[in-house]
Amino acid sequence: MSALTVGHDPGQNWEDLLRFREEKEWPEGSKVEIIEGVITVSPSPSNNHNEIAELIHRQLGVIPFELGIYHEQTILVPSREGAYIPDLVVAPRADVVGKGEQCIPAAAAELVVEVTSRSNASHDRISKVAGYAAGGVPLYLLADRWAPGGPTITLYGEPTGDVYRILQACKFGELIKLPGPFDLDMDTSAFPQD
C-alpha cells in the first residue's frame, strides 16, 4: 500500500481536523498524519526503514537523562496545519511524560528524525522541512533512502520562519556531526541501502 490522502471539509478548522484524525478508525498499523491540512495515511514502514531508525536511536543513547528518545511521537505544528509522526523525537522528558496527551508541540523537540519511505519521501523532504522549521524544532535529521543521487543523510538546523539551513549533508556510509546537546559523530556505515 502506498500513502493515501483523505479528503475533508475545506471549512473544517484545525481542532476539527485533529478530532477527525483521532476519532476515525484507520487501518491497523498505519501512520496517520496531517500534512498541510490534509490527512495522509501511510502503511507501516519496511524492515530496512526501521533498522535505520533503530541504528540512529542506538547512537543517540549517549544523550543526557533529562532528554528522552521517543518513537512515533506526534508533533503538532498548527501554523502549518501539521500533525507529523516522525520516526524519532528527542525531547525533554518533562514535556512528554505525565502530560496525558498524544501530542507535543514542535517547539518541545530538540531533534526530529525522519527516515524516508518511497511512497511519501517528498513530504519528508519538502512539507515537513518547512513545518518543523516553522514549529521551532532546532535540529531535523533526514535519512533519505530514496534521494535521487543515492541514499543521503542531511542535518538541518538554525530555523528561521519555515526555512532551515543545511548544517551537513553526506552519503550513507559517512559520518555526520550532531551539535550539542548531542555532540556526536553519527556513523551511517551500517544503514541498509535498498
N, C-alpha and C positions, 0 to 999 in steps of 0.2 A: 504494500500500500504506500502510495506517496502522500505527501501533505495535501490536505484539502482545506478549503475555507468554507465558513458557514455564514450565510447572509444574515443580516439583522436589520431591524427597522432603522433607517437613517436618522429618525427622530429620537432614538434612544440616547440617554445621557450616559456618562461614564459609569455611574453606580448601577444603572440598569444592565449595562453590558457586563460588568463584573458579576452581578447577581445571576444573569443568564448563564455565564460560563460556569459558575459554581453550582447551580441548581440542576442543570441539564445532565442527563445520563449520557456519558461518552463511551466509546469502545474501550474495554478494559486494556490497560497497558499503554494507552495513547497519551500523548502530551498535548494539552490544550492551552494555547497561549492567545493573547490578544496582541496583535501587531498592527500598529497604526489604525486602531479602531476596528480591525477585522479579526474574528475568531479563526484561529488556524489550528487544525487537528493534525498531529504528526504521529506516525507509528513509533513503537518503541525502537530505540537505537540498535545498531548492529553490535556484534561482539567486539569488532575492532574499534568502533566508536567508544564503547565502554572501557576497553583496555587503555585507550589514550587518556580518558578521564581518570581512570584508576592510577596510571603512572604519574600524572600531574598531581593528583591528590597525595600520593605517597611522598613525592618530593616536597610538597608543601607542609609535611608533617613537622617541620622544624619551627613553625611559627609560634609566637607567644601564646600561652594558655588562654589569655583573655579573648583570643580570636578562635572562632570555630570554622570548620570546613563543612559546608552543607551541600548535599546532593539535591538537585531539582527543587530548590527553594524559590518560590515565586517572588519576583522583583517587580514592584509597581512603579510605573513612570506615567502618572496621569496626564502630564502635559503633552505627552506623545501618544496618548490612548494606548498604553502598553502594559501588559502583564506578561512578563517574559519568564521562562523557566530555563535558566542556564544549566549546564552540566554540573558546575561547581560554583559556589559562592563562598567567599571568605568574609565574615562579618563578626563584629563583637558579639560574644555570647549574650551579653546583656540586652542587645537589640533583637534577639531571636527567641531565646528560651523564656518560657513563662508568660509569653505575651498572649497566648490563646488565639493566635491568628494563623492564617495560612500564608500570609504575605508579609514582606518587609518593604519599606520604601527603598528605592535605589540608593539614596544618599547614605544608607546604613552600611552598604557593602564597601569593603576595602579593595576587593578584587572579584571580578566575574570572569568565569572561564566558559567558553563555548567551543564545542567540537562540531564541525560541520557534518551534516548528512547530505547526501546527494540531492534529496528531494527539496530541501529548503535552505541550501547554502547561501543564497542571496539575502535571506533575512538576516543571517549572522554577519554577513559582510557589509550590508548597507543599513537596513532599518534598525537593527539592534545597536550598531556602532553609534548611530545618531541618538538613539534612545538612551543608551547607557551614559553617553556624554551629557545629554540634557538632564538626566537624573542625578548627575554629580558623582558617578562611580569613578574613583581616581584611576583605577587600572582595569583594562579589559584585555584578556589574553584569548586570542582566536587561533585555535588549531584547525587549519583549513586543509582537510584531507583532499578536497576536490578543487584546489586552486588551479587555474589554467596552466601555470608553468610547473606544476608538481606540488606535492604537499608542502605547506609552509606554516610557520607559526609567527604570529605578529602580536607585539605588545603595544597597546595604545595607552596613552596617558595624557596628563595635563589638559583635561577637558575645558573647553570654552564654548558656552552655548551648547549646540548639538554637534560640535566638532572636536575630535581628538587629534593629538599629534602622534605620529607613529614614533615610538621610542626605539623599537628594534624590530626587524623582520629577518627571518632566516629560513632555510630549508630544514625539513625534518632531518635529524642526524647531527645538527649543530647545537651549540649551547645558546640559550637565551637568558639574559641577565634580568632578574626581577629586583627592582629597588626596594628600599625599606617600606614597610616593616618586614619584608621577606628577606632581602639581602641574600639571594641565592642564584647560582648559575644552574638553570634547569637543563638537564640532559634530555634531548629528544631522540637520541640514537635508537632507543627501543620502540619508538612509536611505529605501529604497523602501517604499512603503506599499501593500500589495496587498489 
